[in-house]
């Protein structure tokens, strides 16, 4: 799932967000109050617990999709993962966790797009350090984009520090992703051992 929607710069953030929810099938209000959230991993829908930590991060993440123009399709999600890491996720632990796995996965799908998104994030800001309130939602999109440095933001060339930061984050994200895989393998192995023990 996932669509690409264009927004007028004079449109309020709140109105753009509601259209984003509807266009992407998230339901009115984004279904933030649901106990489970559907996440599409390519063509495969996966249900995950809609924890308070996820809700706190996803409120900003959804606005980032609108501000950056990255779609909710697979490549768009990988792009926004790279962009959010480069621009910083603050204290949003769920965002760091999901984005690091998204960064690594994106390198196997479209490395150039992921790299460009990372460099873009190095030269723009995001909303993770801002209060999520009515004042934020009532702003015109163009005004908020200007505050975050989005005008002509894709014209930046990567500096040596940008390239070094990319290499360091890819390394860190790769180690994190490897750890997640090993934990899953250990959990599956433990379950198989338990089932065999009970059967024997």
PLY file of the C-alpha trace (Angstrom):
ply
format ascii 1.0
element vertex 200
property float x
property float y
property float z
element edge 199
property int vertex1
property int vertex2
end_header
0.00 0.00 0.00
1.00 3.66 -0.06
0.36 6.56 -2.38
2.07 9.76 -3.40
0.04 12.86 -2.57
0.90 16.48 -3.31
0.07 19.25 -0.88
-0.34 22.98 -1.34
2.05 25.15 0.66
-0.87 27.20 1.99
-2.62 24.09 3.34
-2.70 23.70 7.11
-0.66 20.84 8.52
-3.80 19.46 10.19
-5.75 19.35 6.90
-2.85 17.83 4.98
-2.50 15.15 7.64
-6.17 14.15 7.43
-5.88 13.82 3.66
-2.71 11.79 4.12
-4.56 9.44 6.50
-7.41 8.92 4.06
-5.25 8.57 0.94
-3.11 5.90 2.62
-6.00 3.98 4.17
-4.99 4.80 7.74
-8.51 5.88 8.70
-9.69 9.20 10.10
-7.30 10.35 12.80
-4.67 7.81 11.81
-6.03 5.12 14.16
-3.50 6.13 16.81
-5.80 4.76 19.52
-5.92 1.21 18.11
-4.23 -1.58 20.09
-2.62 -3.03 16.96
-1.15 -1.30 13.93
-0.81 -2.70 10.43
2.61 -2.28 8.82
3.05 -3.33 5.20
6.43 -4.93 4.55
6.27 -4.80 0.78
3.22 -6.89 -0.16
3.08 -8.54 3.28
0.86 -6.94 5.97
2.24 -7.33 9.50
0.37 -6.48 12.70
2.45 -4.96 15.51
1.48 -3.69 18.99
0.58 0.00 18.85
2.61 0.89 21.94
2.70 4.41 23.47
6.30 4.72 22.25
5.23 3.93 18.70
2.34 6.40 18.83
4.62 9.19 20.10
7.03 8.64 17.22
4.51 7.91 14.48
2.67 11.22 15.02
5.82 13.05 13.92
6.75 10.40 11.35
3.44 10.90 9.53
4.04 14.64 9.34
7.53 13.99 8.03
6.06 12.06 5.11
3.98 15.12 4.25
6.84 17.58 4.66
9.47 15.60 2.76
7.24 14.23 0.03
8.48 10.66 0.61
5.66 8.21 -0.04
4.50 5.40 2.23
5.52 2.86 -0.42
8.47 0.63 0.38
11.22 2.84 -1.08
9.63 5.94 0.43
9.73 4.36 3.89
13.40 3.51 3.42
14.08 7.08 2.29
12.39 8.58 5.31
14.28 6.18 7.58
17.56 7.54 6.24
16.32 11.12 6.39
15.13 10.83 10.00
18.39 9.25 11.15
20.42 12.00 9.50
18.25 14.78 10.91
18.06 13.07 14.33
15.31 11.23 16.21
15.94 12.74 19.64
14.45 10.66 22.46
12.10 8.73 20.20
13.48 5.22 20.78
10.92 3.59 18.48
11.96 5.88 15.62
15.66 5.05 16.08
14.91 1.32 16.16
12.68 1.21 13.08
14.78 3.67 11.11
18.02 1.77 11.58
16.49 -1.40 10.20
14.89 0.66 7.41
18.25 2.22 6.52
19.91 -1.17 6.10
16.99 -2.70 4.19
16.92 0.32 1.90
20.53 -0.22 0.87
19.50 -3.55 -0.69
16.51 -2.04 -2.52
17.57 1.42 -3.69
20.91 2.55 -2.22
21.09 5.77 -4.25
17.69 6.96 -3.03
18.60 6.11 0.57
21.94 7.91 0.30
20.31 11.02 -1.19
17.69 11.03 1.57
20.41 10.77 4.23
22.34 13.71 2.77
19.10 15.70 2.59
18.52 14.96 6.28
21.97 16.26 7.12
20.96 19.67 5.77
17.40 19.92 7.07
15.65 19.57 10.42
12.71 17.51 11.59
9.95 17.81 14.19
11.10 15.34 16.84
12.34 18.10 19.15
9.11 20.14 18.90
5.96 19.94 21.03
3.18 18.10 19.25
0.31 20.52 19.75
-2.35 22.62 18.02
0.17 25.35 17.22
2.14 22.86 15.12
-0.93 21.47 13.36
-2.36 24.89 12.54
0.72 26.12 10.67
0.67 26.36 6.87
2.84 23.68 5.29
4.97 26.22 3.42
5.78 28.08 6.63
6.77 24.90 8.44
8.88 23.70 5.53
10.73 27.01 5.52
11.44 26.71 9.26
12.93 23.26 8.72
15.06 24.30 5.74
13.17 22.52 3.01
13.39 25.12 0.26
16.07 24.05 -2.24
17.10 21.41 0.29
17.74 18.72 -2.33
20.47 20.79 -4.01
23.03 20.10 -1.27
26.13 18.19 -2.25
27.55 15.74 0.23
30.48 17.07 2.22
33.25 14.80 3.54
31.57 14.99 6.96
28.26 13.95 5.42
29.87 10.93 3.79
31.63 10.00 7.03
28.36 10.30 8.96
26.66 8.05 6.41
29.37 5.41 6.75
29.19 5.52 10.55
25.40 5.25 10.66
25.35 2.40 8.14
27.86 0.56 10.32
25.87 1.18 13.49
22.57 0.31 11.83
24.10 -2.84 10.36
25.27 -4.01 13.78
21.88 -3.23 15.29
20.06 -5.12 12.52
22.40 -8.10 12.93
21.65 -8.14 16.65
17.91 -8.16 15.95
18.32 -11.07 13.54
20.40 -13.04 16.06
17.81 -12.44 18.80
15.07 -13.72 16.51
17.10 -16.80 15.59
17.80 -17.49 19.27
14.12 -17.10 20.15
13.04 -19.48 17.37
15.75 -21.97 18.38
14.64 -21.78 21.99
11.02 -22.38 21.02
11.96 -25.40 18.90
14.02 -26.82 21.77
11.12 -26.30 24.20
8.62 -28.00 21.89
10.93 -30.95 21.37
11.50 -31.24 25.13
7.77 -31.26 25.79
7.18 -33.80 23.02
9.93 -36.12 24.22
0 1
1 2
2 3
3 4
4 5
5 6
6 7
7 8
8 9
9 10
10 11
11 12
12 13
13 14
14 15
15 16
16 17
17 18
18 19
19 20
20 21
21 22
22 23
23 24
24 25
25 26
26 27
27 28
28 29
29 30
30 31
31 32
32 33
33 34
34 35
35 36
36 37
37 38
38 39
39 40
40 41
41 42
42 43
43 44
44 45
45 46
46 47
47 48
48 49
49 50
50 51
51 52
52 53
53 54
54 55
55 56
56 57
57 58
58 59
59 60
60 61
61 62
62 63
63 64
64 65
65 66
66 67
67 68
68 69
69 70
70 71
71 72
72 73
73 74
74 75
75 76
76 77
77 78
78 79
79 80
80 81
81 82
82 83
83 84
84 85
85 86
86 87
87 88
88 89
89 90
90 91
91 92
92 93
93 94
94 95
95 96
96 97
97 98
98 99
99 100
100 101
101 102
102 103
103 104
104 105
105 106
106 107
107 108
108 109
109 110
110 111
111 112
112 113
113 114
114 115
115 116
116 117
117 118
118 119
119 120
120 121
121 122
122 123
123 124
124 125
125 126
126 127
127 128
128 129
129 130
130 131
131 132
132 133
133 134
134 135
135 136
136 137
137 138
138 139
139 140
140 141
141 142
142 143
143 144
144 145
145 146
146 147
147 148
148 149
149 150
150 151
151 152
152 153
153 154
154 155
155 156
156 157
157 158
158 159
159 160
160 161
161 162
162 163
163 164
164 165
165 166
166 167
167 168
168 169
169 170
170 171
171 172
172 173
173 174
174 175
175 176
176 177
177 178
178 179
179 180
180 181
181 182
182 183
183 184
184 185
185 186
186 187
187 188
188 189
189 190
190 191
191 192
192 193
193 194
194 195
195 196
196 197
197 198
198 199
